[in-house]
Amino acid sequence: MKKLISTIAISTMSFVSMAQSPDKFTYQAVVRSASTALVANSTVGVRLTILQGSASGSVSYSETHTPTTNANGLFTLEVGGGTATIGTFVAINWTNGPYFLKSEIDATGGTSYDIVSTSQLLSVPYALHSSSAGSIEWANVQNKPSMNSNTFSGSYADLTNKPTIPASFSGSYLDLTDKPIIINNTFTGSYSDLTNKPIIPASFSGSNLDLTNKPVITNNTFTGSYSDLTNKPTIPASFSGSYLDLTDKPVIINNTFTGSYSDLTNKPTIPASFSGSYLDLTNKPVIVNNTFTGSYTDLTNKPIIPASFSGSYLSLTNKPNFAIVATTGSYNDLINKPMITTFTGGNGITINGSNQIVNTAPDRTVSITGVNVTVFGVYPAFTVTSGIKNGTISGQMLYWNGTIWANVKPGLDNQVLTYCKGVPTWLPSGGLCPVSIGDSHQGGIVAYILQSGDPGYDANVQHGLIAAPSDQSTGIVWYNGSYITTGATATAIGSGNVNTNAIVAAQGTGSYAAQLCADLTLGGYSDWFLPSKDELVQIYTNRAAVGGFNTVLYWSSSENNVNDAWDVWFGNGNVYGWSGKNTTITRVRAVRAF
């Protein structure tokens, strides 16, 4: 097996501006074998994928190449110039980063990519975006950091992320390194100008003795010197006092980060009403018995065993009845044995050596008791009366299934006998014939049948989802041109229709995924909607029976945040919550409930 030993980072960012050609950037890599020998002058298979949001984010674009390495095992290619397999390179909105480049290599030149590497694109997206940067206004920029209030008090104590001041610091503000920028130049330096200053009771004398909640001073001999402090950090003698000289500094991804929680990415969504208490959590497990010891006696819903039961078979009730006398081994002793066909001959009737009844005279009748009897007659006027199949339960009826007489199980009071797929079936009054996943039904294909525990499940009446027979769009945006929150955040089975109505009410008339489904009339039905996340996952599971799906992303109606919505990759069932609402390569398959 060959493997990638080292990958040269993107070494150039050359951009092509030829007519009819998109912008591109250069990618280089060196391929070595497992024995570290260079894979020189050989054709290799390469797949490059642009991921949005994270190293495992949604796919924005993918392409393949088959470059040839040089004598040093190096190949060079242009990202954006390969054979596109997902999306188009020019459609990538680099402002919706961060973006990551995933490279996959097959050193044998095929498509069995077993060498995988993913790294973040830093400067390239900004370079690609530079051609249009002059036309972008700050007010239209998404995800911009929150600016500090111009009413900043000017108090050093109010600053966050203040630098640590070395013990050797002279005390002069002018000697500070990495000083913060003072936003409000009108601060006078007066204590009275400070905001958020502590409230001092009018009766306070100014003496430490009058203070309440004073800290306990362990050592009254403390001189006030820094050297007398305990648990102080160790500062290297060579440390200059500058933040730039610190080691192990955290990597700041965005220098404009304000320190606000709202600027964080990948943060969990916390309902505004959540108090922080476990009692307010939803979907928490129900603890039946916190004192469960592991004993059988602590179990619930266990069968009731009478106290008098000895454990012997003889003590059981409702045992089957056995013959009072032992069977002799004779067929005659058996009960419920099949009926043996018997023949009665008469004048002009004979039974030949092959147990065949032969009518040797005209207009003769043979009486036959039994089933599945074959009769050969010499004359056409030959009448056969065959036995009827016996029932097994009171209330059964017989119907001819094309081969034999078959039993129909008894119905219940007030049920109606209905033909379902050619079989007489008892149903509740007004009930519908049962369907299976993959059946054509009510304008589409049955894609999911509600199970016990699903919202809306009824043990007596079948309910589920019907998918349209084909996609309604091969690529359409989720939003209606602007980023807003629609409130369509439900993900459970049964919430797709409510989500769709909320999206259309919030975004209005336009060309987008939810509106496309809401406007659809198909098979005489007009109540189609965009499925929720969980509904779409179930449709993926049954995709083969439904048919017509492609190995691409499909939109759900579940909104993740102001910028993103949930979708499902129909290649492997992965669910993504960071697909931008403005993505144009995601497909739509409408559903309706039955």
C-alpha positions as CSV (number, residue, x, y, z in Angstrom):
1,M,0.0,0.0,0.0
2,K,1.2,3.5,-0.8
3,K,0.6,6.4,1.5
4,L,1.2,10.2,1.7
5,I,4.3,10.9,3.8
6,S,4.2,14.7,3.5
7,T,1.9,17.2,2.0
8,I,3.3,20.6,1.0
9,A,0.9,23.4,2.2
10,I,-0.7,25.6,-0.4
11,S,2.4,27.3,-1.7
12,T,1.0,29.7,-4.2
13,M,-2.3,31.5,-4.6
14,S,-2.2,32.4,-8.3
15,F,-5.5,33.5,-9.8
16,V,-6.4,33.0,-13.4
17,S,-8.5,35.8,-15.0
18,M,-8.8,34.4,-18.5
19,A,-12.1,34.7,-20.4
20,Q,-14.6,32.0,-19.5
21,S,-12.4,30.7,-16.7
22,P,-13.1,30.9,-12.9
23,D,-10.5,31.9,-10.3
24,K,-8.3,29.1,-9.1
25,F,-5.5,28.5,-6.6
26,T,-2.5,26.1,-6.8
27,Y,-2.2,23.0,-4.7
28,Q,1.0,20.9,-4.5
29,A,1.9,17.6,-2.7
30,V,4.6,15.0,-2.6
31,V,3.7,11.3,-2.6
32,R,5.9,8.6,-1.1
33,S,5.4,4.8,-0.8
34,A,5.2,3.0,2.5
35,S,9.0,2.5,2.4
36,T,9.4,6.3,2.0
37,A,10.5,5.9,-1.6
38,L,9.2,8.7,-3.9
39,V,6.3,7.8,-6.2
40,A,8.0,9.5,-9.2
41,N,6.8,10.0,-12.7
42,S,3.4,8.2,-12.0
43,T,-0.2,9.1,-12.4
44,V,-2.1,9.5,-9.1
45,G,-5.8,9.9,-8.4
46,V,-6.7,13.0,-6.4
47,R,-10.1,14.3,-5.0
48,L,-10.2,17.8,-3.5
49,T,-13.3,18.9,-1.4
50,I,-14.1,22.3,0.0
51,L,-15.8,22.0,3.4
52,Q,-17.7,24.8,5.1
53,G,-17.7,25.6,8.9
54,S,-15.3,22.9,10.1
55,A,-13.0,20.0,9.1
56,S,-16.2,17.8,9.1
57,G,-18.5,20.4,7.8
58,S,-20.9,20.4,4.8
59,V,-19.6,19.9,1.3
60,S,-19.6,23.2,-0.8
61,Y,-17.6,21.8,-3.7
62,S,-15.7,18.7,-4.8
63,E,-13.6,17.9,-7.9
64,T,-11.2,15.1,-9.1
65,H,-7.8,15.2,-10.9
66,T,-5.3,12.6,-12.3
67,P,-2.0,14.5,-12.2
68,T,1.4,13.0,-12.9
69,T,4.2,13.3,-10.3
70,N,7.7,14.5,-11.4
71,A,11.0,13.0,-10.6
72,N,10.7,14.2,-7.0
73,G,7.3,12.7,-6.5
74,L,5.7,16.2,-6.6
75,F,2.5,17.0,-8.4
76,T,0.9,20.4,-9.0
77,L,-2.7,21.2,-9.8
78,E,-5.2,24.0,-9.7
79,V,-8.1,23.9,-7.3
80,G,-11.1,24.9,-9.3
81,G,-9.8,23.4,-12.5
82,G,-10.6,19.8,-12.0
83,T,-13.6,17.7,-12.9
84,A,-16.4,18.9,-10.6
85,T,-18.5,16.2,-8.9
86,I,-20.4,18.3,-6.3
87,G,-21.3,22.0,-6.8
88,T,-19.4,24.6,-8.8
89,F,-16.3,26.4,-7.7
90,V,-17.5,29.9,-8.8
91,A,-20.6,29.5,-6.6
92,I,-18.6,29.3,-3.3
93,N,-19.4,32.3,-1.2
94,W,-16.0,32.7,0.6
95,T,-17.5,35.2,3.0
96,N,-19.4,32.4,4.7
97,G,-16.2,30.8,6.0
98,P,-14.2,29.4,7.5
99,Y,-13.5,26.9,4.8
100,F,-11.4,23.7,4.9
101,L,-9.6,21.9,2.1
102,K,-9.9,18.1,2.3
103,S,-7.4,16.2,0.0
104,E,-7.8,12.4,-0.8
105,I,-5.1,10.6,-2.9
106,D,-5.0,7.1,-4.5
107,A,-1.3,6.6,-5.3
108,T,-2.2,3.9,-7.9
109,G,-4.1,6.4,-10.1
110,G,-7.6,5.1,-9.3
111,T,-10.4,6.3,-7.1
112,S,-9.8,4.2,-4.0
113,Y,-8.7,7.2,-2.0
114,D,-6.9,5.9,1.1
115,I,-4.8,9.0,1.9
116,V,-6.8,11.7,3.6
117,S,-5.7,15.2,4.9
118,T,-7.8,18.2,5.9
119,S,-6.5,21.8,6.6
120,Q,-8.1,25.2,7.0
121,L,-8.0,27.7,4.1
122,L,-6.9,31.0,5.6
123,S,-5.7,33.6,3.0
124,V,-7.2,32.0,-0.1
125,P,-10.9,32.8,0.5
126,Y,-10.0,36.4,1.2
127,A,-7.9,36.7,-1.9
128,L,-10.7,35.2,-4.0
129,H,-13.2,37.6,-2.5
130,S,-11.0,40.7,-3.0
131,S,-12.3,41.4,-6.4
132,S,-15.7,42.4,-5.0
133,A,-14.6,43.6,-1.6
134,G,-14.9,47.3,-2.6
135,S,-18.6,47.0,-3.1
136,I,-19.5,45.4,0.2
137,E,-20.9,47.7,2.9
138,W,-20.3,47.0,6.6
139,A,-24.0,47.0,7.3
140,N,-24.5,44.1,5.0
141,V,-21.7,41.9,6.4
142,Q,-22.9,38.8,8.3
143,N,-21.5,37.6,11.6
144,K,-19.7,40.8,12.3
145,P,-18.4,41.3,15.8
146,S,-20.3,43.4,18.3
147,M,-18.7,46.7,19.0
148,N,-18.1,47.9,22.6
149,S,-20.4,50.5,23.8
150,N,-19.3,54.1,23.4
151,T,-20.4,54.7,27.0
152,F,-17.4,52.7,28.3
153,S,-16.7,54.1,31.8
154,G,-13.0,54.5,31.3
155,S,-12.2,52.5,34.4
156,Y,-9.3,50.1,34.1
157,A,-11.2,47.7,36.4
158,D,-13.9,47.4,33.8
159,L,-11.5,46.2,31.1
160,T,-11.5,42.4,30.2
161,N,-8.4,40.5,29.2
162,K,-6.1,42.9,31.0
163,P,-2.4,42.1,30.7
164,T,-0.4,40.8,33.7
165,I,1.8,43.6,35.1
166,P,5.3,42.4,36.0
167,A,6.6,43.2,39.5
168,S,9.3,45.4,37.9
169,F,6.6,47.7,36.2
170,S,7.3,51.3,37.0
171,G,3.7,52.2,37.6
172,S,3.5,54.6,34.7
173,Y,0.8,54.0,32.1
174,L,3.3,55.2,29.4
175,D,5.6,52.2,30.3
176,L,2.8,49.7,29.6
177,T,3.1,47.4,26.5
178,D,0.1,46.2,24.6
179,K,-2.0,49.0,26.3
180,P,-5.8,48.8,25.6
181,I,-7.4,51.5,23.4
182,I,-9.4,54.0,25.5
183,I,-12.8,54.3,23.7
184,N,-14.0,57.3,25.6
185,N,-11.5,60.2,25.5
186,T,-13.8,62.4,27.6
187,F,-13.1,60.5,30.8
188,T,-11.8,63.1,33.3
189,G,-10.1,60.7,35.7
190,S,-12.5,61.6,38.5
191,Y,-14.0,58.8,40.6
192,S,-17.3,60.5,40.3
193,D,-17.2,59.8,36.5
194,L,-16.9,56.1,37.0
195,T,-19.9,53.8,36.4
196,N,-20.7,50.7,38.3
197,K,-18.8,52.0,41.4
198,P,-19.7,50.4,44.7
199,I,-22.3,52.0,46.8
200,I,-20.7,53.4,50.0
201,P,-23.1,53.9,53.0
202,A,-23.3,57.5,54.1
203,S,-22.4,56.4,57.6
204,F,-19.1,54.8,56.6
205,S,-16.2,56.5,58.4
206,G,-13.6,55.5,55.9
207,S,-11.9,53.2,58.4
208,N,-11.0,49.6,57.6
209,L,-12.4,48.7,61.1
210,D,-15.9,49.8,60.0
211,L,-15.9,47.5,56.9
212,T,-18.0,44.4,56.9
213,N,-17.2,41.1,55.2
214,K,-13.5,42.0,55.4
215,P,-11.1,39.2,54.3
216,V,-9.3,37.5,57.1
217,I,-5.6,38.5,57.0
218,T,-3.7,35.3,57.9
219,N,-0.4,37.0,58.5
220,N,-0.5,40.4,60.3
221,T,3.2,40.9,59.6
222,F,2.6,41.2,55.8
223,T,4.7,44.1,54.7
224,G,2.8,44.8,51.5
225,S,5.6,43.6,49.4
226,Y,5.0,41.4,46.3
227,S,7.7,39.0,47.6
228,D,5.5,38.3,50.7
229,L,2.6,37.0,48.6
230,T,1.9,33.3,48.5
231,N,0.9,31.3,45.4
232,K,2.2,34.0,43.1
233,P,3.0,33.0,39.5
234,T,6.6,32.3,38.6
235,I,7.8,35.0,36.1
236,P,11.0,34.3,34.1
237,A,13.7,36.8,34.8
238,S,14.0,37.4,31.1
239,F,10.2,38.2,30.6
240,S,9.9,41.7,29.2
241,G,6.3,42.3,30.3
242,S,5.0,42.2,26.8
243,Y,2.2,39.9,25.8
244,L,4.1,39.1,22.6
245,D,6.9,37.5,24.7
246,L,4.5,35.1,26.4
247,T,4.8,31.4,25.5
248,D,1.9,29.0,25.0
249,K,-0.4,31.9,24.0
250,P,-3.8,30.7,22.7
251,V,-4.2,30.9,19.0
252,I,-6.7,33.8,18.2
253,I,-8.6,32.8,15.1
254,N,-10.3,36.2,14.7
255,N,-8.5,39.2,16.0
256,T,-11.7,41.2,15.9
257,F,-13.3,38.9,18.5
258,T,-14.9,41.2,21.1
259,G,-15.1,38.7,24.0
260,S,-18.8,38.4,23.6
261,Y,-20.5,34.9,23.9
262,S,-22.6,35.8,20.9
263,D,-19.4,35.8,18.7
264,L,-18.6,32.2,19.6
265,T,-19.2,29.5,16.9
266,N,-20.6,26.0,17.5
267,K,-22.2,27.1,20.8
268,P,-25.2,25.2,22.0
269,T,-28.7,26.7,21.6
270,I,-30.0,27.4,25.1
271,P,-33.8,28.3,25.3
272,A,-34.3,31.8,26.7
273,S,-36.6,30.3,29.3
274,F,-34.1,27.7,30.6
275,S,-33.3,28.4,34.3
276,G,-30.2,26.2,34.4
277,S,-32.0,23.7,36.6
278,Y,-32.2,19.9,35.8
279,L,-35.9,20.1,36.5
280,D,-36.4,22.5,33.5
281,L,-34.7,20.1,31.1
282,T,-36.8,18.4,28.4
283,N,-36.5,14.8,27.3
284,K,-34.8,13.8,30.5
285,P,-35.0,10.1,31.3
286,V,-37.8,8.9,33.6
287,I,-36.3,7.3,36.7
288,V,-38.8,4.7,37.7
289,N,-37.4,3.7,41.0
290,N,-34.2,5.3,42.4
291,T,-34.0,2.6,45.0
292,F,-33.8,-0.3,42.5
293,T,-31.6,-3.0,44.0
294,G,-31.3,-5.3,41.0
295,S,-33.8,-7.7,42.7
296,Y,-36.6,-9.3,40.7
297,T,-39.0,-8.1,43.3
298,D,-38.1,-4.4,42.3
299,L,-39.1,-5.0,38.7
300,T,-42.4,-3.5,37.4
301,N,-44.8,-5.2,35.0
302,K,-43.6,-8.6,36.1
303,P,-46.0,-11.5,35.7
304,I,-48.1,-12.4,38.8
305,I,-47.2,-15.8,40.2
306,P,-49.8,-17.2,42.6
307,A,-48.3,-17.7,46.0
308,S,-49.6,-21.3,46.0
309,F,-47.7,-22.2,42.8
310,S,-45.3,-25.1,43.6
311,G,-43.2,-24.7,40.5
312,S,-44.5,-28.0,39.2
313,Y,-46.2,-28.5,35.8
314,L,-49.1,-30.2,37.7
315,S,-49.8,-26.9,39.5
316,L,-50.3,-24.9,36.2
317,T,-53.8,-23.9,35.2
318,N,-55.1,-23.7,31.6
319,K,-52.9,-26.7,30.6
320,P,-53.8,-28.3,27.2
321,N,-56.0,-31.4,27.4
322,F,-54.2,-34.6,26.6
323,A,-56.0,-37.9,25.7
324,I,-57.0,-39.7,28.8
325,V,-55.6,-43.0,27.5
326,A,-52.3,-43.5,26.0
327,T,-52.3,-43.6,22.2
328,T,-51.6,-47.0,20.7
329,G,-49.5,-45.5,17.9
330,S,-52.4,-46.1,15.5
331,Y,-53.5,-43.4,13.0
332,N,-57.0,-44.0,14.2
333,D,-56.1,-42.7,17.7
334,L,-55.1,-39.3,16.3
335,I,-57.4,-36.3,16.5
336,N,-57.8,-33.5,13.9
337,K,-56.3,-35.9,11.3
338,P,-56.8,-34.9,7.6
339,M,-59.8,-36.2,5.8
340,I,-59.0,-39.2,3.6
341,T,-60.8,-39.1,0.3
342,T,-63.2,-42.1,-0.1
343,F,-64.8,-43.4,-3.3
344,T,-68.1,-45.1,-3.8
345,G,-68.6,-46.9,-7.1
346,G,-71.9,-48.0,-8.6
347,N,-73.6,-49.2,-11.8
348,G,-71.3,-48.2,-14.6
349,I,-68.6,-46.8,-12.2
350,T,-65.2,-48.5,-11.7
351,I,-62.0,-47.6,-9.9
352,N,-59.0,-48.6,-11.9
353,G,-55.5,-49.8,-10.6
354,S,-54.3,-46.2,-10.5
355,N,-57.0,-45.1,-8.1
356,Q,-58.8,-43.3,-10.9
357,I,-62.6,-43.3,-11.2
358,V,-63.7,-44.3,-14.6
359,N,-67.3,-43.7,-15.8
360,T,-68.1,-46.5,-18.1
361,A,-71.7,-45.6,-18.8
362,P,-73.4,-42.3,-19.6
363,D,-75.1,-40.0,-17.1
364,R,-73.5,-41.6,-14.0
365,T,-72.8,-39.7,-10.8
366,V,-69.9,-40.3,-8.5
367,S,-70.1,-39.1,-4.8
368,I,-66.7,-38.1,-3.5
369,T,-65.8,-37.0,0.0
370,G,-62.5,-35.2,0.3
371,V,-60.4,-32.4,-1.2
372,N,-57.9,-32.0,-4.1
373,V,-59.5,-34.9,-6.1
374,T,-58.6,-35.6,-9.7
375,V,-61.3,-37.4,-11.7
376,F,-61.0,-38.8,-15.2
377,G,-64.3,-39.6,-17.0
378,V,-65.2,-41.2,-20.3
379,Y,-68.3,-39.2,-20.9
380,P,-68.9,-35.4,-20.5
381,A,-71.9,-36.0,-18.4
382,F,-69.7,-36.8,-15.4
383,T,-70.6,-34.9,-12.1
384,V,-68.1,-34.6,-9.2
385,T,-69.2,-33.3,-5.8
386,S,-66.0,-32.3,-3.8
387,G,-65.8,-31.8,0.0
388,I,-65.5,-28.3,1.4
389,K,-62.5,-27.2,3.5
390,N,-63.3,-27.2,7.3
391,G,-62.8,-24.0,9.4
392,T,-60.8,-23.7,12.5
393,I,-62.4,-20.8,14.3
394,S,-66.1,-19.9,14.7
395,G,-67.0,-17.0,12.3
396,Q,-64.5,-17.9,9.5
397,M,-65.5,-17.5,5.9
398,L,-63.9,-19.0,2.7
399,Y,-62.7,-17.3,-0.4
400,W,-61.1,-18.6,-3.6
401,N,-57.6,-17.2,-3.8
402,G,-57.0,-18.5,-7.3
403,T,-55.5,-21.8,-6.2
404,I,-57.4,-23.1,-3.1
405,W,-60.3,-22.1,-0.9
406,A,-58.7,-20.0,1.9
407,N,-60.1,-19.0,5.3
408,V,-60.9,-15.3,6.1
409,K,-60.4,-14.7,9.8
410,P,-63.5,-13.6,11.8
411,G,-64.2,-9.9,12.1
412,L,-65.2,-7.8,15.1
413,D,-68.5,-6.2,15.9
414,N,-69.3,-3.2,13.6
415,Q,-66.4,-3.9,11.3
416,V,-66.8,-3.9,7.5
417,L,-65.5,-6.5,5.1
418,T,-63.4,-4.8,2.5
419,Y,-61.2,-6.0,-0.4
420,C,-57.5,-5.0,0.3
421,K,-55.2,-6.1,-2.5
422,G,-57.7,-8.7,-3.6
423,V,-58.1,-10.3,-0.1
424,P,-61.3,-9.9,1.9
425,T,-60.3,-8.0,5.1
426,W,-62.3,-6.9,8.1
427,L,-61.7,-3.1,8.8
428,P,-63.2,-0.6,11.2
429,S,-66.1,1.4,9.7
430,G,-64.5,4.0,7.5
431,G,-61.0,2.4,7.9
432,L,-58.5,2.2,5.0
433,C,-56.7,-0.8,3.7
434,P,-53.2,-1.3,5.3
435,V,-50.3,-0.1,3.2
436,S,-46.6,-1.0,3.2
437,I,-43.5,1.2,2.6
438,G,-43.0,1.5,-1.1
439,D,-46.7,1.2,-2.0
440,S,-48.2,3.8,-4.4
441,H,-50.7,5.7,-2.2
442,Q,-52.6,9.0,-2.3
443,G,-50.5,10.8,-4.8
444,G,-47.0,9.4,-4.0
445,I,-45.0,6.6,-2.4
446,V,-45.4,5.4,1.2
447,A,-42.0,6.5,2.8
448,Y,-42.6,5.9,6.5
449,I,-45.3,4.3,8.7
450,L,-45.6,5.7,12.3
451,Q,-44.3,3.4,15.0
452,S,-45.3,3.1,18.7
453,G,-43.8,6.2,20.4
454,D,-44.0,8.5,17.4
455,P,-46.3,11.6,17.7
456,G,-49.7,10.8,16.2
457,Y,-49.3,7.0,16.4
458,D,-52.6,5.1,16.6
459,A,-52.6,1.3,17.1
460,N,-55.9,1.0,15.3
461,V,-55.4,3.4,12.3
462,Q,-52.3,3.5,10.1
463,H,-50.6,6.8,9.7
464,G,-47.3,7.9,8.1
465,L,-45.6,9.9,5.4
466,I,-46.0,9.8,1.6
467,A,-43.1,11.1,-0.5
468,A,-43.4,12.6,-3.9
469,P,-42.3,10.1,-6.6
470,S,-39.5,12.5,-7.8
471,D,-37.5,15.5,-6.6
472,Q,-39.2,18.9,-6.8
473,S,-35.9,20.7,-7.4
474,T,-32.3,19.7,-8.2
475,G,-30.9,22.8,-6.3
476,I,-32.7,25.6,-4.5
477,V,-31.9,27.9,-1.5
478,W,-33.6,27.6,1.9
479,Y,-34.0,31.3,2.5
480,N,-35.9,34.0,0.6
481,G,-32.9,36.3,0.0
482,S,-32.2,37.4,3.6
483,Y,-31.1,35.8,6.8
484,I,-33.9,35.9,9.4
485,T,-35.0,33.5,12.1
486,T,-38.3,31.8,11.1
487,G,-39.0,29.9,14.3
488,A,-39.2,26.6,12.4
489,T,-36.8,24.8,14.8
490,A,-38.8,21.6,15.4
491,T,-37.0,18.4,14.3
492,A,-39.3,15.6,15.5
493,I,-41.5,13.4,13.3
494,G,-44.8,15.1,12.7
495,S,-43.4,18.7,12.8
496,G,-42.6,19.2,9.1
497,N,-45.9,20.7,8.1
498,V,-45.8,23.1,11.1
499,N,-42.3,24.1,10.2
500,T,-43.2,24.7,6.5
501,N,-46.1,27.0,7.4
502,A,-43.9,29.0,9.8
503,I,-41.2,29.4,7.2
504,V,-43.6,30.6,4.5
505,A,-45.3,33.0,7.0
506,A,-42.0,34.5,8.1
507,Q,-40.3,34.7,4.6
508,G,-43.3,35.5,2.4
509,T,-43.7,34.7,-1.3
510,G,-40.6,33.7,-3.2
511,S,-38.5,30.9,-4.8
512,Y,-37.2,28.8,-1.9
513,A,-37.5,25.2,-0.6
514,A,-40.5,25.5,1.8
515,Q,-42.5,27.7,-0.6
516,L,-41.9,25.2,-3.4
517,C,-43.4,22.3,-1.3
518,A,-46.3,24.5,0.0
519,D,-47.4,25.4,-3.6
520,L,-47.2,21.9,-4.9
521,T,-50.3,20.1,-6.2
522,L,-49.7,16.4,-7.1
523,G,-51.9,13.4,-7.6
524,G,-55.0,15.5,-6.6
525,Y,-53.4,16.6,-3.3
526,S,-52.2,20.1,-2.3
527,D,-51.1,19.5,1.3
528,W,-47.4,18.8,0.6
529,F,-44.7,20.1,2.9
530,L,-40.9,20.1,3.4
531,P,-40.0,17.3,5.9
532,S,-38.5,18.0,9.3
533,K,-35.0,16.7,10.1
534,D,-36.2,13.5,11.8
535,E,-38.7,12.8,9.0
536,L,-36.0,13.3,6.4
537,V,-33.8,10.8,8.2
538,Q,-36.6,8.1,8.1
539,I,-37.1,8.8,4.4
540,Y,-33.3,8.3,3.8
541,T,-33.6,4.9,5.6
542,N,-36.4,3.8,3.2
543,R,-35.0,5.6,0.1
544,A,-34.6,2.4,-1.9
545,A,-38.3,1.5,-1.6
546,V,-39.4,5.0,-2.4
547,G,-36.9,5.5,-5.3
548,G,-35.7,8.4,-7.4
549,F,-33.2,9.8,-4.9
550,N,-29.7,11.0,-5.8
551,T,-26.5,10.9,-3.8
552,V,-26.7,14.6,-2.8
553,L,-27.9,16.8,0.0
554,Y,-31.6,17.2,0.7
555,W,-33.1,20.1,2.6
556,S,-35.2,19.6,5.8
557,S,-37.6,22.3,7.1
558,S,-35.7,22.4,10.5
559,E,-33.9,25.7,11.1
560,N,-30.6,25.5,13.1
561,N,-29.9,29.2,13.5
562,V,-30.3,32.5,11.6
563,N,-27.7,31.5,9.0
564,D,-28.1,27.7,8.7
565,A,-30.6,24.9,8.3
566,W,-30.5,21.1,8.7
567,D,-30.0,18.8,5.7
568,V,-29.2,15.1,5.0
569,W,-26.5,13.7,2.7
570,F,-28.3,10.8,0.8
571,G,-24.9,9.1,0.2
572,N,-24.4,7.9,3.8
573,G,-27.2,9.4,5.9
574,N,-25.0,12.1,7.6
575,V,-27.0,15.0,9.1
576,Y,-25.5,18.5,8.8
577,G,-26.7,21.5,10.8
578,W,-24.3,24.1,9.3
579,S,-25.4,24.3,5.7
580,G,-25.9,27.9,4.8
581,K,-29.5,28.9,3.9
582,N,-28.2,30.4,0.7
583,T,-26.7,27.1,-0.6
584,T,-28.0,26.4,-4.1
585,I,-26.9,22.8,-4.6
586,T,-29.3,21.2,-2.1
587,R,-32.3,19.3,-3.5
588,V,-36.0,19.1,-2.3
589,R,-38.4,16.1,-2.0
590,A,-41.9,17.1,-0.8
591,V,-43.9,14.9,1.5
592,R,-47.5,14.7,2.9
593,A,-49.1,13.0,5.9
594,F,-51.7,10.3,5.7
